[in-house]
Amino acid sequence: MIRFENVGVRYGVGPEVLRDINLHIEPGSFYFLTGASGAGKSSLLKLMYLALYPSRGYMRIFGEDIVRVHRRNLPELRRRIGVVFQDFRLLSHLSIFDNVALPLRIAGEDEQRTRNNVSELLDWVGLGARLNDSPDTLSGGEQQRVAIARAVISKPSLLLADEPTGNVDDRIAYRLVRLFEELHRSGTAVVVATHNDALVRRFSHPILVLEDSVLRGPADDVYDAGDTGKIG
């Protein structure tokens, strides 16, 4: 699903913020991505959801060489990726329900099925009673849950979450990761970037660590997460 070989990223003429990244993620795998603030976690996720291009190296997503793929094919690739952003990116002129329903409506999903699925998911994340409210009326943690619901509603092939539990308490954080696990069990590959080491330790998924702009993993470099993944 994702293959990076000797990938490097720099902004302008500055030093590389990511260097010699070698990463192989199989369909249906689950990873936590950790590292100190400023280590490059967000930049690595941006590469994965095609908001950033490498300065060097080889990068393939869903079998496509990203350097060579035609721009008209990028939207189709991006539709297979669900993203939970740190800044939520909710649309304030839409209700909570309509924010979550947006990916299904764009894809042309049946409206009754959309209503059923969105209502069920909002109940699951504890916001079933707020579905007609504006995002501006929610707390930061509640907005985060809406953003997560929107990212997972269409069951993407790949889910990328950038600090998805940073604005919620431990109980909700645990529940949200369990939601990601449910999606993972249905076949979605999941990468969750977090600095919450205590939360990571509550689960048995493999951990990728960004340190000094380099991606590191366990000593044997091979993970068993349903399917296997590997970093170099």
Stockholm file with secondary structure:
# STOCKHOLM 1.0

chainA/1-232         MIRFENVGVRYGVGPEVLRDINLHIEPGSFYFLTGASGAGKSSLLKLMYLALYPSRGYMRIFGEDIVRVHRRNLPELRRRIGVVFQDFRLLSHLSIFDNVALPLRIAGEDEQRTRNNVSELLDWVGLGARLNDSPDTLSGGEQQRVAIARAVISKPSLLLADEPTGNVDDRIAYRLVRLFEELHRSGTAVVVATHNDALVRRFSHPILVLEDSVLRGPADDVYDAGDTGKIG
#=GR chainA/1-232 SS CEEEEEEEEESTTSCEEEEEEEEEECTTCEEEEEECTTSSHHHHHHHHTTSSCCSEEEEEETTEETTTSCGGGHHHHHTTEEEECTTCCCCTTSCHHHHHHHHHHHTTCCHHHHHHHHHHHHHHTTCGGGTTSCGGGSCHHHHHHHHHHHHHTTCCSEEEEESTTTTSCHHHHHHHHHHHHHHHHTTCEEEEECCCHHHHHTSCCCEEEEETTEEECCTTCEEESSSEEEEC
#=GC SS_cons         CEEEEEEEEESTTSCEEEEEEEEEECTTCEEEEEECTTSSHHHHHHHHTTSSCCSEEEEEETTEETTTSCGGGHHHHHTTEEEECTTCCCCTTSCHHHHHHHHHHHTTCCHHHHHHHHHHHHHHTTCGGGTTSCGGGSCHHHHHHHHHHHHHTTCCSEEEEESTTTTSCHHHHHHHHHHHHHHHHTTCEEEEECCCHHHHHTSCCCEEEEETTEEECCTTCEEESSSEEEEC
//
